[in-house]
Amino acid sequence: MELKKIERISKALGDVNRLRILKAVQASESRLECTTIVSLLDLSQPSISHHIKKLVDADLLQPQKEGRFYYYSINKEVMENYFKALQSS
């Protein structure tokens, strides 16, 4: 994994609200819809959208559009590669 990608992921993980979003998605054992995340975390919808965008840009979350709703799941492959890259450094 390139250092730039490691840096982007590390920055995305450097925010407590983004960690809370990842934890909520992981706890769902599959995927969550954006409005569900809003209700779980007691943050405004624009704030959740901002944090989700950062996580998607870092490839930590994968969006799936169904109708007019977006569902998000954790990109396990990227997470595993990130942890492996950190261990090998």
C-alpha positions as CSV (number, residue, x, y, z in Angstrom):
1,M,0.0,0.0,0.0
2,E,1.3,3.4,-0.9
3,L,2.3,5.9,1.8
4,K,-0.2,8.5,0.4
5,K,-3.1,6.0,0.8
6,I,-1.9,5.1,4.3
7,E,-1.9,8.8,5.1
8,R,-5.4,9.4,3.7
9,I,-6.8,6.5,5.7
10,S,-5.0,7.6,8.9
11,K,-6.4,11.1,8.5
12,A,-9.9,9.7,8.0
13,L,-9.5,7.6,11.1
14,G,-8.2,10.6,13.1
15,D,-11.7,11.8,13.9
16,V,-13.8,10.4,16.7
17,N,-17.1,10.8,14.8
18,R,-15.7,8.9,11.8
19,L,-14.6,6.1,14.2
20,R,-18.1,6.1,15.7
21,I,-19.6,5.8,12.2
22,L,-17.3,2.8,11.4
23,K,-18.2,1.2,14.7
24,A,-21.9,1.6,14.0
25,V,-21.5,0.1,10.5
26,Q,-19.4,-2.8,11.9
27,A,-22.0,-3.5,14.6
28,S,-24.7,-3.8,12.0
29,E,-22.8,-6.8,10.6
30,S,-23.5,-5.8,7.0
31,R,-24.5,-2.2,6.1
32,L,-26.3,0.9,7.3
33,E,-28.4,3.5,5.6
34,C,-27.4,7.2,6.1
35,T,-30.5,8.1,8.1
36,T,-30.0,5.2,10.4
37,I,-26.5,6.4,11.1
38,V,-27.9,9.9,11.8
39,S,-30.3,8.5,14.4
40,L,-27.7,6.3,16.0
41,L,-25.0,9.0,16.5
42,D,-27.0,12.1,17.4
43,L,-25.2,14.2,14.8
44,S,-26.8,16.4,12.1
45,Q,-27.4,14.9,8.7
46,P,-24.9,17.3,7.0
47,S,-22.3,16.4,9.6
48,I,-22.8,12.7,9.0
49,S,-22.6,13.2,5.2
50,H,-19.4,15.1,5.6
51,H,-17.8,12.3,7.7
52,I,-19.1,9.6,5.4
53,K,-17.6,11.4,2.4
54,K,-14.2,11.4,4.0
55,L,-14.5,7.6,4.8
56,V,-15.7,6.9,1.3
57,D,-12.8,8.9,-0.2
58,A,-10.4,6.9,1.9
59,D,-12.0,3.7,0.6
60,L,-13.0,2.7,4.2
61,L,-16.7,2.6,3.4
62,Q,-18.3,1.3,0.2
63,P,-21.5,3.0,-0.9
64,Q,-24.4,1.1,-2.5
65,K,-27.3,3.0,-4.0
66,E,-30.7,1.4,-3.9
67,G,-33.4,3.6,-5.2
68,R,-32.8,7.0,-3.7
69,F,-31.1,5.7,-0.6
70,Y,-27.4,5.0,0.0
71,Y,-26.2,2.1,2.2
72,Y,-22.7,1.9,3.5
73,S,-20.6,-1.1,4.3
74,I,-17.0,-1.5,5.6
75,N,-14.4,-2.2,2.9
76,K,-12.7,-5.1,4.7
77,E,-10.0,-5.5,2.1
78,V,-8.8,-2.0,2.5
79,M,-8.9,-2.2,6.3
80,E,-6.9,-5.4,6.3
81,N,-4.3,-4.0,3.9
82,Y,-4.0,-0.9,6.0
83,F,-3.3,-2.9,9.1
84,K,-0.8,-5.1,7.3
85,A,1.0,-2.0,6.0
86,L,1.2,-0.5,9.4
87,Q,2.6,-3.7,10.8
88,S,5.3,-4.0,8.1
89,S,6.5,-0.4,8.5
